[in-house]
Amino acid sequence: MKTPFGGTRDPFYFYRLHSLAVGLALMAVAGGPVAAVHAQGFPSKAMRMIVPFPPGGGGDISSRILAESMTKGLGQPVIVENRPGGGAVIGYELGARAPGDGHTLLVVFPSFVISAAIRRGLSYDPIRDFRAVGQTARAPMALAIHPSVPAKSLKELIALARARPGEISYGTAGAGTTQHFVGEMFRLAANLSIVHVPYKGAGPAATALAGGHIPMVVSSLPAIAPLIKAGKVRPLVITTPERLEGFPNVPTLREAGYPGLEATIWIGLVAPSATPSRVISRLNAELLRTLGNREVQAKLKAQDLFPSPSTPEEFAALLRSESARYASVVRKAGIKVD
């Protein structure tokens, strides 16, 4: 069977299979702890899901799909609240200050742990001040340019940038985001002098690219996929190990000679550290049910998002490992916030 990444191997297949098995086990014992939570009236009011980016990006799109389904399962409205700014830090700080009663969920991305590595004086610690609820999805990224840029490939873009040092800029979803991280790694790997332009989300960056205000972006694919299909922007490479089924003509970074820059944007849910374990279990069980829904899966995949369910423990382990990995790369590459 052809995978979403265009090959015969789905890189997340065994991961999802394991997570599904864990999810079924959780649901099998749901009559115990889940019933206890219901008896105590959780959730007792409308819930909010804080997205630290404006509408239009992959994280916002996936959050709205999940919120709609979780509303039905939890019996209370799950309201998406966009709080962009500061490379997602504004939203993350808001989540850290929320009551630990389970009624506030924070949508997190790699920038959640990257920020701790490149910023000083944060008011929160991504590991200490939050509890993992579960991973939700993964989103590929792409490097795309405005059609007016005279480059048909990454090689031609590199040659153009070297001929015009300091004149070419690239937009991202914000300083300290995954896109910024990949953009800076590309700059260093290709030995280029290009300028980072941070926006308040992938949506605004994509709009700026389509309008010709910037020549290039490093973006989540869901944010620019409609513009690619409409011919308003030109993708040069994607960041996944294999080509995507929906964009078979777009080469990978590996094919372009930069396998070390491969990355996807993982998306997940966390809650304030004071949230009780029984509430975390209830939320994760609902998240697994939602991600196991075929209609939800179809909606996510239609947006070039790939469901990636996990237990709280698995997502917490990912947060710890990603925190250490990004901190190491930041030290070696000397990446700084603009």
QUIKA-V481389 format. One record per residue. RES is the residue in one small letter. PSI is psi in whole degrees, 0 to 359 (NA if undefined). NEAR is the number of other C-alpha atoms within 8 Angstrom. Layout:
res	psi	near
RES	PSI	NEAR
RES	PSI	NEAR
//
This chain:
res	psi	near
m	137	3
k	135	7
t	166	10
p	341	9
f	10	10
g	354	11
g	193	10
t	0	7
r	126	7
d	115	9
p	344	5
f	7	7
y	305	8
f	328	7
y	314	8
r	324	11
l	316	8
h	315	8
s	324	11
l	319	12
a	318	8
v	318	9
g	317	13
l	323	8
a	319	8
l	317	9
m	331	8
a	329	7
v	13	8
a	339	9
g	341	7
g	272	7
p	324	11
v	319	11
a	323	9
a	320	8
v	316	12
h	322	9
a	331	7
q	5	6
g	25	7
f	135	8
p	145	12
s	358	6
k	176	7
a	143	10
m	153	12
r	144	11
m	104	14
i	123	14
v	118	17
p	23	15
f	160	16
p	170	14
p	150	8
g	335	9
g	174	14
g	321	14
g	320	11
d	316	13
i	312	11
s	323	11
s	321	12
r	324	9
i	315	11
l	318	12
a	321	12
e	317	9
s	320	10
m	332	12
t	317	11
k	319	9
g	325	7
l	343	9
g	11	7
q	149	11
p	136	10
v	108	12
i	123	9
v	128	11
e	108	8
n	123	12
r	75	12
p	168	14
g	150	13
g	32	9
g	36	15
a	353	16
v	324	11
i	314	12
g	320	16
y	319	12
e	322	10
l	318	8
g	322	13
a	330	10
r	352	7
a	153	8
p	145	9
g	54	12
d	6	9
g	354	13
h	359	11
t	122	15
l	144	14
l	127	13
v	126	14
v	156	13
f	177	12
p	331	12
s	339	12
f	318	12
v	334	13
i	318	14
s	323	11
a	337	11
a	335	10
i	355	12
r	145	9
r	151	5
g	22	4
l	145	7
s	4	5
y	158	7
d	123	9
p	337	9
i	313	8
r	324	6
d	6	10
f	159	13
r	135	13
a	136	12
v	315	15
g	156	17
q	151	14
t	312	14
a	171	13
r	144	12
a	127	15
p	161	15
m	163	15
a	151	13
l	120	12
a	156	13
i	163	13
h	144	14
p	339	8
s	344	5
v	124	7
p	65	6
a	131	8
k	354	7
s	168	7
l	323	10
k	317	7
e	325	9
l	317	11
i	316	10
a	320	8
l	316	9
a	323	14
r	330	9
a	340	6
r	64	8
p	134	10
g	359	9
e	340	8
i	130	12
s	159	12
y	138	14
g	152	14
t	179	18
a	355	17
g	162	17
a	132	12
g	3	12
t	170	15
t	320	11
q	318	13
h	317	15
f	311	10
v	321	11
g	318	11
e	324	9
m	323	10
f	316	9
r	315	11
l	317	9
a	323	8
a	359	7
n	56	6
l	157	11
s	87	10
i	158	12
v	130	9
h	132	11
v	103	9
p	138	12
y	177	12
k	33	15
g	164	15
a	326	18
g	307	13
p	323	10
a	319	16
a	320	12
t	319	8
a	321	10
l	312	16
a	328	11
g	359	7
g	14	8
h	334	7
i	151	12
p	342	13
m	151	13
v	153	14
v	115	15
s	156	16
s	140	15
l	320	12
p	330	13
a	331	13
i	355	12
a	314	8
p	326	8
l	325	10
i	313	11
k	332	7
a	357	7
g	16	7
k	340	10
v	159	14
r	115	10
p	138	11
l	319	13
v	158	13
i	162	14
t	5	13
t	159	14
p	331	9
e	159	8
r	152	15
l	142	11
e	323	9
g	343	5
f	64	7
p	341	9
n	358	5
v	118	11
p	166	11
t	166	13
l	327	15
r	315	10
e	330	8
a	357	10
g	14	6
y	62	10
p	335	9
g	350	5
l	3	10
e	136	11
a	153	9
t	157	10
i	112	12
w	148	11
i	140	14
g	179	13
l	137	13
v	166	13
a	160	15
p	149	17
s	335	9
a	355	8
t	127	12
p	151	9
s	322	6
r	328	9
v	319	12
i	317	14
s	319	12
r	316	11
l	320	9
n	320	12
a	320	11
e	323	11
l	318	13
l	319	12
r	317	9
t	314	11
l	342	14
g	353	9
n	126	8
r	325	7
e	318	6
v	316	13
q	317	12
a	320	8
k	319	9
l	313	13
k	330	10
a	339	7
q	15	9
d	36	10
l	139	14
f	117	10
p	137	11
s	72	12
p	152	14
s	167	15
t	166	13
p	321	14
e	320	9
e	319	9
f	324	14
a	320	11
a	321	8
l	317	8
l	318	10
r	315	9
s	321	8
e	324	10
s	314	11
a	320	8
r	312	8
y	323	11
a	321	11
s	315	8
v	321	8
v	318	12
r	317	8
k	321	6
a	345	8
g	32	6
i	134	9
k	156	7
v	136	7
d	NA	4
//
